[in-house]
């Protein structure tokens, strides 16, 4: 029979193992809650970045011929909608162009963004602006773009509010270099 101290240690180890197993996917990505403000954090260990988002969001990942995609949204898939985003709805798209896999972005960050200005995202220099084209929800997404020798990453965030307070807060949370 175990004493209370041994039981607590076993419970702690079990909870820690379950947390790691449930929160981490095969590609090194994880989804964790941030108790400070009720937001969650998507963390991708393979590409060494993280982004925080409201707790009502859900993460979808997919691989395409020319890029990998991470979508975070709190409504039905934006690609299937005829109308724009409703008040309070948002989505984030992270396009990962891994040069080692043959992925290539359609130009440089200056080609992808309008009114781009330099920003620091953790340890990485990046560009921030809006996308060149409006998305299929009728809004013009705020965006950040990172170029490197091995990987380029473009993150867009859209919401119904044209000033984009939520989209900007999401983009403000992005950090590279975990």
Secondary structure by P-SEA (a helix, b strand, c coil): cccaaaaaaaaaaaaaaaaaaaccccccccccccccccbbbbbbccccbbbbbcccbbbbbbccccbbbbbbbccccccccccccccccbbbbbbbbcccccccccccccccccbbbbbbcccccbbbbbccccccccccccbbbbbcccbbbbbbbbccccccaaaaaaaaaccccc
